[in-house]
């Protein structure tokens, strides 16, 4: 399946405790249909001391969101994403603005 949301895209949260918030995509997992957004859906994790983190304690980190709960932002507005072939290349297409998102 082609990725409608890519790393680095700005997205808006459509549902959940952070509804309406915007952030950049850090990771996309198409197998699980999950996306991790910067500073969104923060959870507290108890971490044991290790060589990487000597002190341990409670850390905050981003938890994955369902891919269906985010919308790509294009030209400052949320839009649905489709695909078209332009000059022999498959590009992501903004349905709201009827133009290519990238490329």
Biopython code that builds the backbone (N, CA, C, O; Angstrom):
import numpy as np
from Bio.PDB.StructureBuilder import StructureBuilder

atoms = [
    (1, "UNK", "N", (0.848, -1.186, 0.000)),
    (1, "UNK", "CA", (0.000, 0.000, 0.000)),
    (1, "UNK", "C", (0.887, 1.241, 0.000)),
    (1, "UNK", "O", (1.907, 1.286, 0.687)),
    (2, "UNK", "N", (0.496, 2.228, -0.763)),
    (2, "UNK", "CA", (1.266, 3.471, -0.844)),
    (2, "UNK", "C", (1.020, 4.318, 0.399)),
    (2, "UNK", "O", (-0.063, 4.286, 0.983)),
    (3, "UNK", "N", (2.035, 5.071, 0.792)),
    (3, "UNK", "CA", (1.950, 5.880, 2.007)),
    (3, "UNK", "C", (1.341, 7.241, 1.702)),
    (3, "UNK", "O", (1.934, 8.043, 0.981)),
    (4, "UNK", "N", (0.161, 7.499, 2.248)),
    (4, "UNK", "CA", (-0.463, 8.804, 2.079)),
    (4, "UNK", "C", (0.130, 9.811, 3.053)),
    (4, "UNK", "O", (0.097, 11.017, 2.809)),
    (5, "UNK", "N", (0.672, 9.310, 4.155)),
    (5, "UNK", "CA", (1.346, 10.157, 5.147)),
    (5, "UNK", "C", (2.799, 9.724, 5.191)),
    (5, "UNK", "O", (3.096, 8.534, 5.295)),
    (6, "UNK", "N", (3.708, 10.696, 5.111)),
    (6, "UNK", "CA", (5.134, 10.385, 5.105)),
    (6, "UNK", "C", (5.835, 11.096, 6.250)),
    (6, "UNK", "O", (5.302, 12.048, 6.821)),
    (7, "UNK", "N", (7.035, 10.627, 6.582)),
    (7, "UNK", "CA", (7.846, 11.251, 7.624)),
    (7, "UNK", "C", (8.150, 12.684, 7.197)),
    (7, "UNK", "O", (8.545, 12.940, 6.060)),
    (8, "UNK", "N", (7.955, 13.616, 8.136)),
    (8, "UNK", "CA", (8.211, 15.024, 7.854)),
    (8, "UNK", "C", (6.960, 15.809, 7.505)),
    (8, "UNK", "O", (6.973, 17.038, 7.568)),
    (9, "UNK", "N", (5.866, 15.122, 7.134)),
    (9, "UNK", "CA", (4.609, 15.818, 6.836)),
    (9, "UNK", "C", (4.070, 16.484, 8.093)),
    (9, "UNK", "O", (4.283, 15.995, 9.203)),
    (10, "UNK", "N", (3.375, 17.596, 7.917)),
    (10, "UNK", "CA", (2.632, 18.207, 9.010)),
    (10, "UNK", "C", (1.219, 17.640, 8.967)),
    (10, "UNK", "O", (0.579, 17.635, 7.915)),
    (11, "UNK", "N", (0.735, 17.163, 10.107)),
    (11, "UNK", "CA", (-0.595, 16.562, 10.172)),
    (11, "UNK", "C", (-1.402, 17.204, 11.295)),
    (11, "UNK", "O", (-0.847, 17.773, 12.234)),
    (12, "UNK", "N", (-2.725, 17.100, 11.178)),
    (12, "UNK", "CA", (-3.639, 17.561, 12.223)),
    (12, "UNK", "C", (-4.346, 16.350, 12.793)),
    (12, "UNK", "O", (-4.736, 15.442, 12.059)),
    (13, "UNK", "N", (-4.509, 16.342, 14.113)),
    (13, "UNK", "CA", (-5.149, 15.221, 14.800)),
    (13, "UNK", "C", (-6.662, 15.406, 14.706)),
    (13, "UNK", "O", (-7.182, 16.480, 15.009)),
    (14, "UNK", "N", (-7.369, 14.344, 14.281)),
    (14, "UNK", "CA", (-8.812, 14.415, 14.067)),
    (14, "UNK", "C", (-9.623, 13.887, 15.246)),
    (14, "UNK", "O", (-10.785, 14.263, 15.405)),
    (15, "UNK", "N", (-9.035, 13.022, 16.080)),
    (15, "UNK", "CA", (-9.790, 12.414, 17.172)),
    (15, "UNK", "C", (-8.855, 12.129, 18.338)),
    (15, "UNK", "O", (-7.651, 11.954, 18.156)),
    (16, "UNK", "N", (-9.422, 12.087, 19.532)),
    (16, "UNK", "CA", (-8.645, 11.762, 20.715)),
    (16, "UNK", "C", (-8.385, 12.979, 21.579)),
    (16, "UNK", "O", (-8.933, 14.055, 21.342)),
    (17, "UNK", "N", (-7.537, 12.795, 22.592)),
    (17, "UNK", "CA", (-7.302, 13.858, 23.568)),
    (17, "UNK", "C", (-6.577, 15.063, 22.975)),
    (17, "UNK", "O", (-6.674, 16.166, 23.513)),
    (18, "UNK", "N", (-5.858, 14.867, 21.883)),
    (18, "UNK", "CA", (-5.104, 15.954, 21.254)),
    (18, "UNK", "C", (-5.783, 16.469, 19.983)),
    (18, "UNK", "O", (-5.111, 17.012, 19.106)),
    (19, "UNK", "N", (-7.112, 16.307, 19.871)),
    (19, "UNK", "CA", (-7.836, 16.710, 18.670)),
    (19, "UNK", "C", (-7.581, 18.181, 18.333)),
    (19, "UNK", "O", (-7.643, 19.047, 19.206)),
    (20, "UNK", "N", (-7.293, 18.450, 17.062)),
    (20, "UNK", "CA", (-7.056, 19.808, 16.608)),
    (20, "UNK", "C", (-5.598, 20.219, 16.624)),
    (20, "UNK", "O", (-5.230, 21.209, 15.992)),
    (21, "UNK", "N", (-4.762, 19.479, 17.333)),
    (21, "UNK", "CA", (-3.335, 19.822, 17.422)),
    (21, "UNK", "C", (-2.631, 19.433, 16.122)),
    (21, "UNK", "O", (-3.043, 18.509, 15.420)),
    (22, "UNK", "N", (-1.561, 20.162, 15.825)),
    (22, "UNK", "CA", (-0.772, 19.879, 14.632)),
    (22, "UNK", "C", (0.656, 19.556, 15.024)),
    (22, "UNK", "O", (1.166, 20.054, 16.027)),
    (23, "UNK", "N", (1.298, 18.714, 14.218)),
    (23, "UNK", "CA", (2.678, 18.356, 14.485)),
    (23, "UNK", "C", (3.295, 17.647, 13.302)),
    (23, "UNK", "O", (2.605, 17.285, 12.349)),
    (24, "UNK", "N", (4.602, 17.451, 13.369)),
    (24, "UNK", "CA", (5.340, 16.781, 12.301)),
    (24, "UNK", "C", (5.382, 15.283, 12.561)),
    (24, "UNK", "O", (5.471, 14.846, 13.709)),
    (25, "UNK", "N", (5.318, 14.509, 11.505)),
    (25, "UNK", "CA", (5.353, 13.052, 11.604)),
    (25, "UNK", "C", (6.795, 12.600, 11.831)),
    (25, "UNK", "O", (7.697, 12.984, 11.086)),
    (26, "UNK", "N", (7.008, 11.778, 12.871)),
    (26, "UNK", "CA", (8.331, 11.242, 13.175)),
    (26, "UNK", "C", (8.530, 9.853, 12.587)),
    (26, "UNK", "O", (9.598, 9.554, 12.051)),
    (27, "UNK", "N", (7.503, 8.993, 12.683)),
    (27, "UNK", "CA", (7.585, 7.622, 12.174)),
    (27, "UNK", "C", (6.238, 7.197, 11.621)),
    (27, "UNK", "O", (5.194, 7.648, 12.092)),
    (28, "UNK", "N", (6.268, 6.323, 10.615)),
    (28, "UNK", "CA", (5.049, 5.741, 10.047)),
    (28, "UNK", "C", (5.242, 4.236, 9.989)),
    (28, "UNK", "O", (6.256, 3.759, 9.480)),
    (29, "UNK", "N", (4.268, 3.479, 10.511)),
    (29, "UNK", "CA", (4.301, 2.017, 10.461)),
    (29, "UNK", "C", (3.080, 1.560, 9.659)),
    (29, "UNK", "O", (1.978, 1.461, 10.199)),
    (30, "UNK", "N", (3.283, 1.282, 8.363)),
    (30, "UNK", "CA", (2.164, 0.901, 7.504)),
    (30, "UNK", "C", (1.649, -0.491, 7.825)),
    (30, "UNK", "O", (0.485, -0.790, 7.557)),
    (31, "UNK", "N", (2.483, -1.345, 8.389)),
    (31, "UNK", "CA", (2.044, -2.690, 8.760)),
    (31, "UNK", "C", (0.981, -2.648, 9.843)),
    (31, "UNK", "O", (0.004, -3.395, 9.793)),
    (32, "UNK", "N", (1.174, -1.773, 10.823)),
    (32, "UNK", "CA", (0.223, -1.644, 11.933)),
    (32, "UNK", "C", (-0.732, -0.469, 11.747)),
    (32, "UNK", "O", (-1.612, -0.239, 12.577)),
    (33, "UNK", "N", (-0.553, 0.283, 10.640)),
    (33, "UNK", "CA", (-1.379, 1.465, 10.350)),
    (33, "UNK", "C", (-1.302, 2.474, 11.501)),
    (33, "UNK", "O", (-2.323, 2.979, 11.966)),
    (34, "UNK", "N", (-0.076, 2.757, 11.949)),
    (34, "UNK", "CA", (0.156, 3.690, 13.051)),
    (34, "UNK", "C", (1.105, 4.792, 12.609)),
    (34, "UNK", "O", (1.895, 4.611, 11.683)),
    (35, "UNK", "N", (1.020, 5.935, 13.281)),
    (35, "UNK", "CA", (1.882, 7.070, 12.999)),
    (35, "UNK", "C", (2.263, 7.711, 14.333)),
    (35, "UNK", "O", (1.445, 7.783, 15.250)),
    (36, "UNK", "N", (3.517, 8.180, 14.434)),
    (36, "UNK", "CA", (3.989, 8.869, 15.634)),
    (36, "UNK", "C", (4.212, 10.329, 15.257)),
    (36, "UNK", "O", (4.948, 10.636, 14.318)),
    (37, "UNK", "N", (3.557, 11.238, 16.013)),
    (37, "UNK", "CA", (3.617, 12.661, 15.716)),
    (37, "UNK", "C", (4.366, 13.372, 16.839)),
    (37, "UNK", "O", (4.175, 13.068, 18.016)),
    (38, "UNK", "N", (5.215, 14.315, 16.465)),
    (38, "UNK", "CA", (6.059, 15.044, 17.406)),
    (38, "UNK", "C", (5.229, 15.794, 18.446)),
    (38, "UNK", "O", (4.358, 16.592, 18.099)),
    (39, "UNK", "N", (5.509, 15.529, 19.734)),
    (39, "UNK", "CA", (4.883, 16.190, 20.888)),
    (39, "UNK", "C", (3.364, 15.991, 20.973)),
    (39, "UNK", "O", (2.666, 16.806, 21.576)),
    (40, "UNK", "N", (2.852, 14.910, 20.371)),
    (40, "UNK", "CA", (1.424, 14.592, 20.416)),
    (40, "UNK", "C", (1.269, 13.197, 21.019)),
    (40, "UNK", "O", (2.103, 12.321, 20.788)),
    (41, "UNK", "N", (0.198, 12.991, 21.793)),
    (41, "UNK", "CA", (-0.112, 11.707, 22.429)),
    (41, "UNK", "C", (1.038, 11.279, 23.345)),
    (41, "UNK", "O", (1.517, 10.147, 23.269)),
    (42, "UNK", "N", (1.469, 12.192, 24.202)),
    (42, "UNK", "CA", (2.569, 11.904, 25.125)),
    (42, "UNK", "C", (2.099, 10.973, 26.232)),
    (42, "UNK", "O", (1.013, 11.145, 26.786)),
    (43, "UNK", "N", (2.931, 9.987, 26.547)),
    (43, "UNK", "CA", (2.658, 9.065, 27.646)),
    (43, "UNK", "C", (3.883, 9.022, 28.537)),
    (43, "UNK", "O", (4.997, 9.295, 28.089)),
    (44, "UNK", "N", (3.674, 8.676, 29.804)),
    (44, "UNK", "CA", (4.790, 8.557, 30.737)),
    (44, "UNK", "C", (5.227, 7.098, 30.779)),
    (44, "UNK", "O", (4.400, 6.191, 30.872)),
    (45, "UNK", "N", (6.532, 6.888, 30.709)),
    (45, "UNK", "CA", (7.081, 5.534, 30.709)),
    (45, "UNK", "C", (8.100, 5.434, 31.835)),
    (45, "UNK", "O", (8.985, 6.279, 31.965)),
    (46, "UNK", "N", (7.963, 4.389, 32.647)),
    (46, "UNK", "CA", (8.915, 4.149, 33.723)),
    (46, "UNK", "C", (10.093, 3.384, 33.148)),
    (46, "UNK", "O", (9.925, 2.307, 32.575)),
    (47, "UNK", "N", (11.281, 3.939, 33.301)),
    (47, "UNK", "CA", (12.468, 3.352, 32.690)),
    (47, "UNK", "C", (13.495, 2.985, 33.755)),
    (47, "UNK", "O", (13.828, 3.792, 34.623)),
    (48, "UNK", "N", (13.991, 1.751, 33.673)),
    (48, "UNK", "CA", (15.048, 1.323, 34.582)),
    (48, "UNK", "C", (16.365, 1.953, 34.158)),
    (48, "UNK", "O", (16.560, 2.242, 32.978)),
    (49, "UNK", "N", (17.267, 2.170, 35.100)),
    (49, "UNK", "CA", (18.597, 2.673, 34.724)),
    (49, "UNK", "C", (19.316, 1.685, 33.801)),
    (49, "UNK", "O", (19.244, 0.470, 33.990)),
    (50, "UNK", "N", (20.005, 2.231, 32.805)),
    (50, "UNK", "CA", (20.767, 1.412, 31.869)),
    (50, "UNK", "C", (22.023, 2.170, 31.482)),
    (50, "UNK", "O", (22.275, 3.262, 31.991)),
    (51, "UNK", "N", (22.804, 1.603, 30.592)),
    (51, "UNK", "CA", (24.021, 2.300, 30.168)),
    (51, "UNK", "C", (23.685, 3.555, 29.369)),
    (51, "UNK", "O", (24.405, 4.550, 29.447)),
    (52, "UNK", "N", (22.618, 3.515, 28.614)),
    (52, "UNK", "CA", (22.229, 4.693, 27.831)),
    (52, "UNK", "C", (21.594, 5.765, 28.722)),
    (52, "UNK", "O", (21.834, 6.957, 28.534)),
    (53, "UNK", "N", (20.787, 5.334, 29.689)),
    (53, "UNK", "CA", (20.095, 6.261, 30.587)),
    (53, "UNK", "C", (20.478, 5.863, 32.018)),
    (53, "UNK", "O", (19.811, 5.030, 32.632)),
    (54, "UNK", "N", (21.531, 6.448, 32.534)),
    (54, "UNK", "CA", (22.071, 6.038, 33.838)),
    (54, "UNK", "C", (21.111, 6.300, 34.989)),
    (54, "UNK", "O", (21.063, 5.525, 35.944)),
    (55, "UNK", "N", (20.346, 7.386, 34.909)),
    (55, "UNK", "CA", (19.498, 7.747, 36.042)),
    (55, "UNK", "C", (18.188, 6.971, 36.079)),
    (55, "UNK", "O", (17.705, 6.619, 37.155)),
    (56, "UNK", "N", (17.612, 6.702, 34.912)),
    (56, "UNK", "CA", (16.320, 6.027, 34.884)),
    (56, "UNK", "C", (15.225, 6.998, 35.275)),
    (56, "UNK", "O", (15.400, 8.210, 35.151)),
    (57, "UNK", "N", (14.097, 6.487, 35.744)),
    (57, "UNK", "CA", (13.003, 7.335, 36.198)),
    (57, "UNK", "C", (11.845, 7.348, 35.207)),
    (57, "UNK", "O", (11.708, 6.452, 34.374)),
    (58, "UNK", "N", (11.019, 8.383, 35.315)),
    (58, "UNK", "CA", (9.826, 8.503, 34.487)),
    (58, "UNK", "C", (10.143, 9.449, 33.328)),
    (58, "UNK", "O", (10.513, 10.604, 33.536)),
    (59, "UNK", "N", (9.992, 8.940, 32.111)),
    (59, "UNK", "CA", (10.248, 9.765, 30.936)),
    (59, "UNK", "C", (8.957, 9.926, 30.143)),
    (59, "UNK", "O", (8.068, 9.078, 30.217)),
    (60, "UNK", "N", (8.857, 11.016, 29.383)),
    (60, "UNK", "CA", (7.711, 11.226, 28.502)),
    (60, "UNK", "C", (8.127, 10.906, 27.083)),
    (60, "UNK", "O", (9.205, 11.300, 26.640)),
    (61, "UNK", "N", (7.262, 10.184, 26.363)),
    (61, "UNK", "CA", (7.545, 9.879, 24.970)),
    (61, "UNK", "C", (6.258, 9.852, 24.178)),
    (61, "UNK", "O", (5.171, 9.732, 24.744)),
    (62, "UNK", "N", (6.382, 9.965, 22.859)),
    (62, "UNK", "CA", (5.211, 9.949, 21.992)),
    (62, "UNK", "C", (4.747, 8.513, 21.763)),
    (62, "UNK", "O", (5.556, 7.624, 21.496)),
    (63, "UNK", "N", (3.451, 8.298, 21.869)),
    (63, "UNK", "CA", (2.875, 6.983, 21.593)),
    (63, "UNK", "C", (2.253, 7.024, 20.193)),
    (63, "UNK", "O", (1.861, 8.095, 19.729)),
    (64, "UNK", "N", (2.157, 5.880, 19.516)),
    (64, "UNK", "CA", (1.589, 5.871, 18.167)),
    (64, "UNK", "C", (0.099, 6.174, 18.160)),
    (64, "UNK", "O", (-0.623, 5.846, 19.102)),
    (65, "UNK", "N", (-0.348, 6.807, 17.081)),
    (65, "UNK", "CA", (-1.759, 7.080, 16.823)),
    (65, "UNK", "C", (-2.197, 6.247, 15.631)),
    (65, "UNK", "O", (-1.370, 5.822, 14.824)),
    (66, "UNK", "N", (-3.495, 6.014, 15.522)),
    (66, "UNK", "CA", (-4.014, 5.341, 14.346)),
    (66, "UNK", "C", (-3.888, 6.277, 13.141)),
    (66, "UNK", "O", (-4.115, 7.482, 13.252)),
    (67, "UNK", "N", (-3.530, 5.717, 12.015)),
    (67, "UNK", "CA", (-3.353, 6.499, 10.797)),
    (67, "UNK", "C", (-4.657, 7.170, 10.369)),
    (67, "UNK", "O", (-4.635, 8.213, 9.716)),
    (68, "UNK", "N", (-5.789, 6.577, 10.735)),
    (68, "UNK", "CA", (-7.086, 7.149, 10.357)),
    (68, "UNK", "C", (-7.433, 8.395, 11.162)),
    (68, "UNK", "O", (-8.363, 9.118, 10.808)),
    (69, "UNK", "N", (-6.695, 8.656, 12.244)),
    (69, "UNK", "CA", (-6.985, 9.807, 13.096)),
    (69, "UNK", "C", (-6.133, 11.027, 12.779)),
    (69, "UNK", "O", (-6.109, 11.977, 13.561)),
    (70, "UNK", "N", (-5.436, 11.022, 11.652)),
    (70, "UNK", "CA", (-4.643, 12.183, 11.261)),
    (70, "UNK", "C", (-4.989, 12.586, 9.833)),
    (70, "UNK", "O", (-5.360, 11.750, 9.008)),
    (71, "UNK", "N", (-4.859, 13.901, 9.553)),
    (71, "UNK", "CA", (-5.086, 14.432, 8.206)),
    (71, "UNK", "C", (-3.870, 15.259, 7.812)),
    (71, "UNK", "O", (-3.345, 16.024, 8.621)),
    (72, "UNK", "N", (-3.426, 15.107, 6.577)),
    (72, "UNK", "CA", (-2.275, 15.846, 6.070)),
    (72, "UNK", "C", (-2.644, 17.316, 5.902)),
    (72, "UNK", "O", (-3.741, 17.643, 5.449)),
    (73, "UNK", "N", (-1.711, 18.204, 6.275)),
    (73, "UNK", "CA", (-1.900, 19.641, 6.109)),
    (73, "UNK", "C", (-1.186, 20.068, 4.828)),
    (73, "UNK", "O", (0.004, 19.804, 4.651)),
    (74, "UNK", "N", (-1.929, 20.731, 3.936)),
    (74, "UNK", "CA", (-1.366, 21.254, 2.689)),
    (74, "UNK", "C", (-1.869, 22.677, 2.507)),
    (74, "UNK", "O", (-3.076, 22.917, 2.468)),
    (75, "UNK", "N", (-0.943, 23.614, 2.395)),
    (75, "UNK", "CA", (-1.263, 25.041, 2.274)),
    (75, "UNK", "C", (-2.084, 25.527, 3.460)),
    (75, "UNK", "O", (-2.997, 26.336, 3.298)),
    (76, "UNK", "N", (-1.760, 25.034, 4.652)),
    (76, "UNK", "CA", (-2.408, 25.484, 5.875)),
    (76, "UNK", "C", (-3.766, 24.893, 6.161)),
    (76, "UNK", "O", (-4.392, 25.253, 7.158)),
    (77, "UNK", "N", (-4.246, 23.990, 5.312)),
    (77, "UNK", "CA", (-5.557, 23.373, 5.527)),
    (77, "UNK", "C", (-5.430, 21.861, 5.472)),
    (77, "UNK", "O", (-4.587, 21.327, 4.752)),
    (78, "UNK", "N", (-6.272, 21.170, 6.238)),
    (78, "UNK", "CA", (-6.240, 19.714, 6.182)),
    (78, "UNK", "C", (-6.896, 19.260, 4.879)),
    (78, "UNK", "O", (-7.859, 19.865, 4.409)),
    (79, "UNK", "N", (-6.363, 18.195, 4.312)),
    (79, "UNK", "CA", (-6.851, 17.707, 3.036)),
    (79, "UNK", "C", (-6.772, 16.192, 2.982)),
    (79, "UNK", "O", (-5.985, 15.571, 3.696)),
    (80, "UNK", "N", (-7.591, 15.613, 2.133)),
    (80, "UNK", "CA", (-7.480, 14.192, 1.857)),
    (80, "UNK", "C", (-6.424, 14.011, 0.769)),
    (80, "UNK", "O", (-6.173, 14.919, -0.023)),
    (81, "UNK", "N", (-5.815, 12.837, 0.739)),
    (81, "UNK", "CA", (-4.707, 12.592, -0.178)),
    (81, "UNK", "C", (-5.077, 11.470, -1.134)),
    (81, "UNK", "O", (-5.592, 10.428, -0.728)),
    (82, "UNK", "N", (-4.805, 11.704, -2.413)),
    (82, "UNK", "CA", (-4.976, 10.682, -3.434)),
    (82, "UNK", "C", (-3.674, 10.565, -4.203)),
    (82, "UNK", "O", (-2.665, 11.161, -3.826)),
    (83, "UNK", "N", (-3.699, 9.794, -5.286)),
    (83, "UNK", "CA", (-2.509, 9.618, -6.107)),
    (83, "UNK", "C", (-2.859, 9.842, -7.562)),
    (83, "UNK", "O", (-3.936, 9.459, -8.019)),
    (84, "UNK", "N", (-1.945, 10.462, -8.287)),
    (84, "UNK", "CA", (-2.070, 10.636, -9.725)),
    (84, "UNK", "C", (-0.718, 10.390, -10.360)),
    (84, "UNK", "O", (0.322, 10.459, -9.705)),
    (85, "UNK", "N", (-0.756, 10.102, -11.646)),
    (85, "UNK", "CA", (0.480, 9.944, -12.394)),
    (85, "UNK", "C", (0.748, 11.224, -13.155)),
    (85, "UNK", "O", (-0.064, 11.638, -13.982)),
    (86, "UNK", "N", (1.887, 11.858, -12.883)),
    (86, "UNK", "CA", (2.273, 13.103, -13.543)),
    (86, "UNK", "C", (3.641, 12.874, -14.181)),
    (86, "UNK", "O", (4.607, 12.551, -13.489)),
    (87, "UNK", "N", (3.720, 13.041, -15.478)),
    (87, "UNK", "CA", (4.965, 12.831, -16.225)),
    (87, "UNK", "C", (5.570, 11.451, -15.958)),
    (87, "UNK", "O", (6.789, 11.313, -15.851)),
    (88, "UNK", "N", (4.725, 10.445, -15.851)),
    (88, "UNK", "CA", (5.197, 9.089, -15.643)),
    (88, "UNK", "C", (5.585, 8.758, -14.211)),
    (88, "UNK", "O", (6.065, 7.657, -13.943)),
    (89, "UNK", "N", (5.383, 9.700, -13.276)),
    (89, "UNK", "CA", (5.704, 9.468, -11.863)),
    (89, "UNK", "C", (4.430, 9.515, -11.031)),
    (89, "UNK", "O", (3.548, 10.338, -11.274)),
    (90, "UNK", "N", (4.342, 8.626, -10.050)),
    (90, "UNK", "CA", (3.207, 8.614, -9.142)),
    (90, "UNK", "C", (3.455, 9.657, -8.048)),
    (90, "UNK", "O", (4.464, 9.591, -7.347)),
    (91, "UNK", "N", (2.534, 10.620, -7.901)),
    (91, "UNK", "CA", (2.698, 11.681, -6.904)),
    (91, "UNK", "C", (1.456, 11.732, -6.011)),
    (91, "UNK", "O", (0.356, 11.354, -6.413)),
    (92, "UNK", "N", (1.676, 12.211, -4.787)),
    (92, "UNK", "CA", (0.540, 12.416, -3.881)),
    (92, "UNK", "C", (-0.214, 13.666, -4.340)),
    (92, "UNK", "O", (0.395, 14.654, -4.748)),
    (93, "UNK", "N", (-1.540, 13.608, -4.269)),
    (93, "UNK", "CA", (-2.374, 14.666, -4.811)),
    (93, "UNK", "C", (-3.338, 15.170, -3.736)),
    (93, "UNK", "O", (-4.034, 14.382, -3.096)),
    (94, "UNK", "N", (-3.370, 16.499, -3.544)),
    (94, "UNK", "CA", (-4.291, 17.111, -2.590)),
    (94, "UNK", "C", (-5.675, 17.191, -3.215)),
    (94, "UNK", "O", (-5.851, 17.814, -4.261)),
    (95, "UNK", "N", (-6.655, 16.563, -2.580)),
    (95, "UNK", "CA", (-8.012, 16.572, -3.130)),
    (95, "UNK", "C", (-8.682, 17.924, -2.936)),
    (95, "UNK", "O", (-9.528, 18.307, -3.744)),
    (96, "UNK", "N", (-8.324, 18.657, -1.882)),
    (96, "UNK", "CA", (-8.942, 19.957, -1.617)),
    (96, "UNK", "C", (-8.451, 21.023, -2.594)),
    (96, "UNK", "O", (-9.243, 21.823, -3.092)),
    (97, "UNK", "N", (-7.134, 21.034, -2.871)),
    (97, "UNK", "CA", (-6.558, 22.073, -3.725)),
    (97, "UNK", "C", (-6.341, 21.600, -5.154)),
    (97, "UNK", "O", (-5.970, 22.394, -6.018)),
    (98, "UNK", "N", (-6.571, 20.299, -5.417)),
    (98, "UNK", "CA", (-6.421, 19.706, -6.743)),
    (98, "UNK", "C", (-5.039, 20.010, -7.330)),
    (98, "UNK", "O", (-4.916, 20.496, -8.455)),
    (99, "UNK", "N", (-4.003, 19.710, -6.539)),
    (99, "UNK", "CA", (-2.630, 19.868, -7.016)),
    (99, "UNK", "C", (-1.717, 18.901, -6.286)),
    (99, "UNK", "O", (-2.097, 18.311, -5.274)),
    (100, "UNK", "N", (-0.513, 18.746, -6.806)),
    (100, "UNK", "CA", (0.455, 17.826, -6.220)),
    (100, "UNK", "C", (0.938, 18.340, -4.878)),
    (100, "UNK", "O", (1.193, 19.535, -4.726)),
    (101, "UNK", "N", (1.067, 17.447, -3.900)),
    (101, "UNK", "CA", (1.573, 17.811, -2.588)),
    (101, "UNK", "C", (3.081, 17.919, -2.621)),
    (101, "UNK", "O", (3.654, 18.842, -2.043)),
    (102, "UNK", "N", (3.727, 16.980, -3.295)),
    (102, "UNK", "CA", (5.182, 16.992, -3.408)),
    (102, "UNK", "C", (5.578, 16.583, -4.811)),
    (102, "UNK", "O", (4.871, 15.821, -5.470)),
    (103, "UNK", "N", (6.703, 17.087, -5.262)),
    (103, "UNK", "CA", (7.200, 16.698, -6.575)),
    (103, "UNK", "C", (6.545, 17.321, -7.677)),
    (103, "UNK", "O", (6.890, 17.060, -8.829)),
]
sb = StructureBuilder()
sb.init_structure("model")
sb.init_model(0)
sb.init_chain("A")
sb.init_seg("    ")
for serial, (resi, resn, name, xyz) in enumerate(atoms, 1):
    if name == "N":
        sb.init_residue(resn, " ", resi, " ")
    sb.init_atom(name, np.array(xyz, "f"), 0.0, 1.0, " ", f" {name:<3s}", serial, name[0])
structure = sb.get_structure()
